[in-house]
Amino acid sequence: MADMQSLKPQLAQVQQLQQILAPQLRQSLEMLQVPVMELQAMIRKELETNPTVEEVPSDKGVQIDDADPDSEVPTVRSEQPPSISDDEADGNAAPAKEADELKPLDFDREFEAIAELDREWRDYFFQDAQSRSYTEEDAERRQFLLDSLPQRKSLQDHLLEQLNESTLSEADRQLGELLIGNINESGYLTVPLEELAQTTGTDLQHLQDILTLIQDFHPTGVGARDLKECLLIQLERSGRKDPVAEAIIREHLDKLAERKHEEIAKALKVPVEEVNVAARFISTLNPAPGQAISDELPSYVVPEVIVEKVDGRYVVMLDDDQLPHIRISNHYRSLLNDPNTSPETKSYIREKIRAGVFLIKSLHQRQKTIYRIASEIVEAQQAFFENGISALKPLTMAEVARRVGVHETTVSRAVAGKYMKTPIGVFEMKFFFTPGVRTTDGRQVSNKTVKDMIANLVGNEDVDRPLSDQEIVAKLAEQGIQVARRTVAKYRLMLKIPPSHIRKRM
């Protein structure tokens, strides 16, 4: 009995030590990770909620500045934020430093630092503003550009617009919205119609009628439950009467994928040439019609890093023009020195100024970390900017982390969603990180280089006799690249290149 009672749940207080991220440090790490468009929103939110932080008008001239002697971060048109130590720039604070974030700040020291910071920024800004100012016309032009950007529309939005133009009753429109909500990005209905009918208490045939209406929407083939139905809808909407193509879709899709045209012809009792003609037509149909909507939508990226050639070498600059330039308001600093300001108001202002100071420091820490990592990438990939992907060198995040003196996860955060504008195009910063393949002469080449070589071999092959994976292995070996056949097959799949028997000309 005693044993049974000991197994009963009991309440007990337990003390234990546990390291947690301070809220400010968590915010700093988040700022490092988010791309520039999201960072803009974060800064705008702080400007709206923190009255002690204000935006500094910026000029529109483009020049290379390094106003902060401690920064060593060249930028394109930028007032520099406060300088920080190398330890702070790591973006990977030690647990001890995390604990320090929880301690109260020395406000007098911070206040004096803010005052000095604002004096430096004000002197730099007014000196630069004498040559060119940021006018109201510039602000209107910038806002017009932002307002002109089209809004992205999902496949569901596209279908709902067509549903709202139909003559369905309100109840049927709600059922249509339910069906559209269960259509994935490729355009397929992901839930069995019987399950939806049972869940909603709707007659199955009535729900089928609404689905048939949706299947008549653009893009053609949307709302299908499987590939066969998707292709049959497109065949019907094309207006083409092709009984051979219809029979192949209904009964022989698996054989079609394996290019067994003779077996299909024998099963359908038609000439092989008719099967070949039908197969060519079927290949023009879209197996994922929903993706046509997302593919039509433009995708915008904003490069934060700019690479230019200076004195024969490629160097890094940060485009700080994308971020609002902020500082602590002089008005609220004067309120702190005003004897008529109540203690409660002063306490509120101090807390808001602390938050503003940390935001400014975090911004500079973010920019400096990205700059140092981007500089290591560009230094390692000088040949790439001259000769293209064939000269891309193997590079890992761990290697860059060692050079910069930060943790590998810091590098991962810093390059996530960030883009680099170079003389040969815009690249995601993650593009430059790739493992290597050793050549016969002992060199290391990037696996992206090997993929590019495979793509070129396939692009130049004889379409009547496409290269097998083993033949690609042999041709790579002729160029000094030793890889296994399974590696070629893996890279070929990554490049979305079908096997040789599929690539053979019909």
C-alpha positions in Angstrom: 0.0 0.0 0.0 2.9 2.4 0.8 4.4 1.8 -2.6 1.0 2.6 -4.3 0.8 5.9 -2.3 4.4 6.9 -3.3 3.3 6.7 -7.0 0.6 9.4 -6.5 1.3 12.8 -8.1 2.8 15.3 -5.7 3.6 19.0 -5.8 7.2 20.0 -5.0 9.4 23.1 -5.3 12.7 22.6 -7.1 15.5 25.1 -7.5 17.6 24.8 -10.6 20.0 27.0 -12.7 19.0 27.5 -16.3 20.4 29.8 -19.0 17.8 31.8 -20.9 18.1 34.4 -23.6 17.4 37.9 -22.3 14.5 39.6 -24.3 16.9 42.2 -25.7 19.4 39.6 -26.8 16.6 37.6 -28.4 15.6 40.8 -30.3 19.2 41.3 -31.4 19.4 37.8 -32.8 16.1 38.2 -34.6 17.3 41.4 -36.2 20.4 39.6 -37.4 18.3 36.9 -39.0 15.5 38.8 -40.7 15.9 40.2 -44.3 15.9 43.9 -44.8 12.2 44.3 -45.7 11.2 42.7 -42.4 13.8 44.7 -40.6 12.3 47.9 -42.0 8.9 46.8 -40.5 10.6 46.2 -37.1 12.2 49.6 -37.1 8.9 51.3 -38.2 7.1 49.6 -35.3 9.7 50.9 -32.8 9.3 54.4 -34.3 5.5 54.1 -33.8 5.6 52.8 -30.3 8.7 54.5 -28.9 8.4 58.3 -28.8 12.1 58.8 -27.8 13.3 57.4 -31.2 13.0 59.5 -34.3 14.0 59.1 -37.9 16.8 61.2 -39.4 16.1 62.5 -42.9 18.6 61.0 -45.3 20.1 62.5 -48.5 19.7 60.6 -51.8 23.2 61.0 -53.1 25.2 57.8 -53.5 28.8 57.8 -52.2 31.1 55.6 -50.1 31.3 56.7 -46.5 33.1 55.5 -43.4 32.1 58.2 -40.9 32.7 55.9 -37.9 36.4 55.3 -37.6 35.8 52.2 -35.4 33.3 50.7 -37.8 35.4 49.7 -40.7 32.2 49.0 -42.6 32.0 50.8 -45.9 28.5 51.7 -46.8 26.6 53.2 -49.7 25.1 56.6 -48.5 24.8 56.1 -44.8 25.1 57.9 -41.5 26.9 55.5 -39.2 25.3 54.0 -36.1 27.3 53.9 -32.8 30.5 52.0 -32.8 30.6 48.7 -30.8 33.2 46.4 -29.6 34.4 43.4 -31.6 32.8 41.1 -29.0 29.5 42.7 -29.5 29.9 42.5 -33.3 30.1 38.7 -33.1 26.4 38.5 -32.7 27.0 35.4 -30.5 27.1 36.7 -27.0 28.4 34.4 -24.2 26.0 33.3 -21.4 27.7 35.8 -19.1 27.0 38.6 -21.5 23.4 37.4 -21.8 23.0 37.7 -18.0 24.4 41.2 -18.2 21.5 42.2 -20.4 19.2 41.6 -17.5 21.0 44.1 -15.2 19.9 47.7 -15.0 21.9 50.0 -17.2 24.1 52.8 -15.9 21.8 55.5 -17.2 24.1 58.5 -16.7 26.8 56.8 -18.6 24.4 55.7 -21.3 22.9 59.2 -21.5 26.3 60.8 -22.0 27.0 58.2 -24.7 23.8 59.0 -26.4 24.5 62.7 -26.3 28.0 62.2 -27.9 26.5 59.8 -30.5 23.9 62.4 -31.5 26.5 65.1 -31.8 28.6 63.0 -34.1 25.6 62.1 -36.2 24.4 65.6 -36.3 27.8 67.0 -37.4 28.1 64.3 -40.1 24.5 64.7 -41.3 24.6 68.6 -41.5 28.0 68.5 -43.2 26.7 66.1 -45.9 23.3 67.8 -46.1 25.0 71.1 -47.3 25.7 69.4 -50.6 22.3 67.7 -51.1 19.2 67.5 -48.9 16.3 65.1 -48.8 13.4 67.1 -50.1 9.6 66.6 -49.8 9.6 65.8 -53.5 12.1 63.0 -52.8 9.8 61.6 -50.1 6.8 61.7 -52.4 8.7 59.9 -55.1 9.8 57.2 -52.7 6.3 56.7 -51.4 4.9 56.5 -55.0 7.4 53.8 -55.8 6.4 51.8 -52.7 2.7 52.2 -53.5 3.3 51.1 -57.1 4.6 47.6 -56.1 2.0 45.0 -56.9 0.6 42.8 -54.1 1.2 39.1 -54.3 -1.9 37.0 -54.8 -2.2 33.3 -53.9 -3.9 30.6 -55.9 -6.7 30.6 -53.3 -7.2 34.3 -53.7 -7.3 33.9 -57.5 -9.9 31.1 -57.2 -12.0 33.0 -54.6 -12.2 36.0 -57.0 -13.7 33.7 -59.7 -16.0 32.1 -57.1 -17.4 35.5 -56.0 -18.2 36.3 -59.7 -20.4 33.1 -59.9 -24.2 33.0 -59.4 -24.0 30.6 -56.5 -26.2 31.1 -53.4 -24.6 32.2 -50.2 -24.7 28.6 -48.8 -23.1 27.1 -51.9 -20.5 29.9 -52.0 -19.5 28.9 -48.5 -19.1 25.3 -49.7 -17.0 26.6 -52.6 -14.8 28.5 -50.2 -14.3 25.3 -48.2 -13.3 23.3 -51.3 -10.9 26.1 -52.4 -9.4 26.2 -48.9 -8.4 22.5 -49.3 -6.7 23.0 -52.7 -2.9 23.0 -52.4 -0.4 25.3 -54.3 -0.1 22.7 -57.1 -3.9 23.0 -57.7 -5.0 19.6 -56.3 -7.9 19.0 -53.9 -6.2 17.4 -50.9 -9.2 16.1 -48.9 -11.5 13.3 -50.2 -14.9 14.7 -51.3 -16.7 12.1 -49.3 -15.0 13.3 -46.1 -16.0 16.9 -46.8 -19.6 15.9 -47.6 -19.8 14.0 -44.3 -18.2 16.8 -42.3 -20.6 19.5 -43.7 -23.7 17.3 -43.9 -24.0 18.0 -47.6 -25.2 15.7 -50.3 -22.2 14.2 -52.1 -23.5 14.9 -55.6 -24.3 18.5 -54.7 -20.7 19.0 -53.5 -19.5 17.3 -56.7 -21.4 19.9 -58.7 -19.7 22.8 -56.9 -16.3 21.1 -57.4 -17.1 20.7 -61.1 -17.8 24.5 -61.3 -14.4 25.2 -59.6 -12.7 22.8 -62.0 -13.9 25.1 -64.8 -11.9 28.1 -63.2 -8.5 29.3 -64.4 -5.9 27.8 -64.4 -7.2 24.8 -66.3 -6.9 21.6 -64.4 -7.3 23.2 -60.9 -9.4 21.3 -58.4 -8.5 17.8 -59.7 -8.1 15.0 -57.1 -5.2 13.3 -58.9 -3.0 13.6 -61.9 -5.3 11.5 -64.1 -8.3 13.8 -63.5 -6.1 16.9 -63.9 -4.9 15.9 -67.3 -8.3 14.8 -68.4 -9.8 18.2 -67.5 -7.1 19.9 -69.5 -7.7 17.5 -72.5 -11.4 18.3 -72.3 -10.9 22.1 -72.0 -8.6 22.0 -75.0 -11.4 21.0 -77.3 -9.2 18.4 -78.9 -10.9 15.1 -79.7 -8.2 12.6 -79.2 -9.4 9.2 -78.0 -5.9 7.8 -78.0 -4.6 10.5 -75.7 -7.7 10.1 -73.5 -7.1 6.3 -73.3 -3.5 6.7 -72.5 -4.3 9.1 -69.6 -7.0 6.9 -68.2 -5.2 3.5 -68.5 -1.5 3.8 -69.3 0.1 6.8 -67.5 2.6 4.5 -65.9 3.7 3.0 -69.2 3.8 6.5 -70.7 6.2 7.6 -68.0 8.5 4.7 -68.9 8.2 5.5 -72.6 6.8 2.1 -73.4 5.0 3.3 -76.5 5.0 0.0 -78.3 3.3 -1.7 -75.3 0.7 1.1 -75.2 0.0 0.8 -79.0 -0.4 -3.0 -78.7 -2.8 -2.6 -75.7 -4.9 0.1 -77.6 -4.6 -1.7 -80.9 -3.4 1.4 -82.7 -0.2 2.3 -84.7 2.8 3.3 -82.6 2.9 6.6 -84.5 -0.5 7.5 -83.1 0.8 6.8 -79.6 3.8 9.0 -80.3 1.6 11.9 -81.5 -0.7 11.6 -78.4 2.3 11.4 -76.1 3.7 14.6 -77.5 0.4 16.3 -76.9 0.1 15.0 -73.3 3.6 16.3 -72.6 2.3 19.9 -73.2 -0.3 19.5 -70.4 0.6 21.0 -67.0 0.7 18.4 -64.2 0.7 21.2 -61.5 -1.6 23.9 -62.9 -1.7 25.8 -59.6 1.9 26.7 -59.8 1.3 28.7 -62.9 -0.3 31.4 -60.7 2.7 31.7 -58.4 5.1 31.5 -61.4 3.4 34.4 -63.0 3.8 36.6 -59.9 7.1 38.6 -59.8 9.4 37.9 -56.9 11.3 40.9 -55.5 14.5 40.8 -53.5 16.4 43.7 -52.0 20.2 43.2 -52.0 21.8 44.3 -48.7 25.4 43.7 -49.8 27.0 45.3 -52.9 30.2 44.0 -54.4 32.3 46.3 -56.6 35.7 46.0 -58.2 38.1 48.4 -56.7 41.8 48.5 -57.7 41.6 45.1 -59.3 39.9 43.3 -56.4 36.2 42.8 -55.4 35.2 44.6 -52.2 32.0 44.7 -50.1 29.8 47.6 -49.2 26.5 47.6 -47.3 23.5 49.4 -48.8 22.2 51.2 -45.7 19.9 53.3 -47.8 17.3 50.5 -47.3 17.0 51.1 -43.6 15.5 54.1 -41.8 18.2 56.1 -40.0 17.2 56.7 -36.3 18.4 58.5 -33.3 17.3 59.4 -29.8 15.1 62.5 -29.7 16.7 65.7 -28.3 13.3 66.7 -27.0 13.0 63.8 -24.7 16.5 64.2 -23.5 15.7 67.8 -22.6 12.7 66.6 -20.6 15.0 64.5 -18.4 16.9 67.6 -17.5 13.8 69.7 -16.9 13.1 70.0 -13.1 9.4 70.4 -13.9 9.2 66.9 -15.4 7.5 64.4 -13.0 9.5 61.4 -11.7 7.0 59.0 -13.3 7.5 60.7 -16.7 11.3 60.6 -16.3 11.1 56.9 -15.4 9.1 56.2 -18.6 11.5 58.2 -20.8 14.5 56.4 -19.3 13.0 53.0 -20.2 12.1 54.1 -23.7 15.6 55.6 -24.3 17.1 52.3 -23.1 15.1 50.4 -25.6 16.1 52.9 -28.3 19.8 52.7 -27.5 19.7 48.9 -27.7 17.9 49.1 -31.0 20.5 51.4 -32.4 23.4 49.2 -31.1 21.7 46.1 -32.4 21.3 47.6 -35.9 25.0 48.5 -36.0 25.9 45.0 -34.7 23.8 43.4 -37.4 25.4 45.5 -40.2 28.9 44.9 -39.0 28.4 41.2 -38.7 26.9 40.9 -42.1 29.7 43.0 -43.5 32.4 40.9 -42.0 30.8 37.6 -43.2 30.2 39.0 -46.7 33.8 40.2 -46.9 35.1 36.7 -46.1 32.8 35.3 -48.8 33.9 37.7 -51.4 37.6 37.3 -50.5 37.2 33.5 -50.9 35.3 33.8 -54.2 37.3 36.4 -56.1 37.7 34.0 -59.0 34.0 33.4 -59.2 33.3 37.1 -59.9 35.8 37.0 -62.8 35.0 33.6 -64.4 31.6 32.6 -63.3 30.3 29.4 -61.7 33.0 27.2 -63.0 35.4 29.0 -60.7 33.2 28.8 -57.6 35.3 27.4 -54.7 34.1 25.1 -51.9 33.1 27.1 -48.8 31.4 26.1 -45.6 29.7 28.2 -42.9 32.0 26.6 -40.3 35.1 27.9 -42.2 33.7 31.4 -42.5 32.7 31.3 -38.8 36.3 30.5 -37.8 37.7 33.3 -39.9 35.2 35.9 -38.5 35.5 34.6 -34.9 31.8 33.8 -34.4 29.7 30.7 -34.0 28.5 28.8 -37.1 24.9 29.5 -36.2 25.6 33.2 -36.3 26.8 32.9 -39.9 23.6 30.9 -40.7 21.5 33.7 -39.2 23.4 36.4 -40.9 23.1 35.0 -44.5 19.4 33.8 -44.1 17.3 35.6 -46.7 20.1 38.1 -47.6 21.1 38.9 -51.1 24.3 40.2 -52.7 24.5 42.4 -55.8 27.6 41.7 -57.8 28.8 42.8 -61.3 27.6 39.4 -62.7 24.2 39.3 -61.0 22.2 39.1 -57.8 22.9 36.0 -55.6 21.5 34.8 -52.3 24.4 34.8 -49.9 23.7 31.1 -49.1 24.6 30.4 -52.8 28.3 30.8 -52.0 28.3 28.1 -49.4 28.9 24.7 -51.0 30.8 21.5 -50.2 33.7 20.5 -52.5 34.6 17.7 -54.8 38.3 16.7 -55.1 39.8 16.6 -58.6 42.4 14.1 -59.8 45.1 16.8 -59.4 44.2 17.4 -55.8 42.2 20.6 -56.3 38.8 21.2 -54.7 35.9 22.3 -56.8 32.4 23.3 -55.7 29.6 20.9 -56.1 27.7 23.7 -57.9 30.5 23.7 -60.5 30.0 19.9 -60.9 26.2 20.5 -61.3 26.9 23.2 -63.9 29.2 20.8 -65.8 26.5 18.1 -65.8 23.9 20.6 -67.1 26.2 21.6 -69.9 26.9 18.0 -70.8 23.2 17.2 -71.0 22.5 20.4 -72.9 25.0 19.5 -75.6 24.2 15.8 -75.9 22.8 14.0 -78.9 19.0 14.0 -78.4 18.8 10.7 -80.3 21.3 9.2 -77.9 21.2 11.0 -74.6 24.0 10.4 -72.0 23.5 7.8 -69.3 24.6 8.6 -65.7 27.6 6.3 -66.2 28.6 8.1 -69.4 28.3 11.4 -67.6 30.7 10.0 -64.9 33.2 9.1 -67.6 33.0 12.5 -69.3 33.5 14.2 -65.9 36.5 12.0 -65.3 38.0 13.2 -68.6 37.9 16.7 -67.1 39.5 15.5 -63.8 36.3 15.3 -61.7 36.0 11.9 -60.0 32.4 11.3 -58.8 30.3 8.2 -58.3 27.3 7.4 -60.5 24.9 7.8 -57.6 26.3 11.3 -57.1 25.6 12.1 -60.7 22.1 10.8 -60.4 21.5 12.9 -57.2 22.8 16.1 -58.9 20.7 15.3 -62.0 17.6 15.1 -59.8 18.5 18.4 -58.1 18.7 19.9 -61.6 15.3 18.4 -62.5 16.9 16.6 -65.4 15.0 13.4 -66.3 16.8 10.0 -66.9 18.3 9.3 -70.3 15.4 7.1 -71.5 13.0 10.0 -70.8 15.2 12.6 -72.5 15.4 10.5 -75.7 13.7 12.3 -78.6 10.2 11.0 -79.2 
